[in-house]
Amino acid sequence: MTFDIPLAEQRVKPHQVTALHLLSGFAMLAFGAILLMLNNIVIPEPDAAIPVPEKSFDMTDITASFVILSSLVIIISALFRNKWLLRAINNKAFRIIELVLSAGIATYLLSAQFYTLASIFGLLFATIIFAISQENSKSGNTPHVIINDEGIKPPFALKRRFINWGEVEKVLLRHGNLTINCTDNRLYQWTTQQHDTDTEIVEAFCDAQIAAARKKGNNNW
């Protein structure tokens, strides 16, 4: 008996998605805070008799405040609403916001002749474009896990080519995940696509194969 379990392809891992959101958020927060601080520094005149004019809240302050607010929303969402942020539609919306902000900041720094900082945000802009292409791309090769009488064949992305039944402690196919717990405490888990395989039959088959492998091992001993 052979079971072919299709897996949901995962080109980018969730922690990588979150890490780039945090990197973008903190970079933009630093830029906004520094811009706001520099724009509000007032240098007093040498002659104390001349009053120092009050600094009004101008367009630069509004822009810096908007960048700070946006960056805080990104950081808070990545830290405390991560599952919500990782939803495809939410993640894409945040990526577009980060793309627009990084492009705007890079352009501003370039016009102000801060070439090194402009290149950093330009690199961030290119990284976000690459992230969007990877997070939304789908290849034609769907990974599979093959379960049969001989053992378990993991997807091609895994260096381990085959798992014998004697190495397996438990196999679970539930809640859209395939979990393989090995006797040496190794744990493999993949998200599955929609499939017609009966989960109870798969788990019963795996339990029988594991029990047979243990019995055979005890007899050989």
TABELUR-V847216 format. One record per helix or strand. SS is the DSSP state (@ for helix, = for strand). FROM is the first residue (numbers start at 1). TO is the last residue. If there is no record, write none. Layout:
SS:FROM:TO + SS:FROM:TO
//
This chain:
=:3:7 + @:14:39 + @:59:80 + @:82:85 + @:88:111 + @:115:135 + =:144:147 + =:151:153 + =:163:164 + @:165:167 + =:168:174 + =:177:182 + =:187:192 + @:199:220
//
